[in-house]
Amino acid sequence: MMTPQQLTEYKAACKRIQEIYSYDYFNEELEALMRSPQWSIIYDQLTKMNEE
């Protein structure tokens, strides 16, 4: 059984790992998307959506 202090530290560690993983994953996905041939079309659509 964990003490309340250990439980708090464990939850904080899990949260940090999740943030680091999702941050890296998101950047890799975005980078791949920006390098794809469809990026200019996607970018134009996003820009138009923001202007409306």
Residue pairs with C-beta under 8 A, 6 or more apart in sequence:
2 10
33 39
33 42
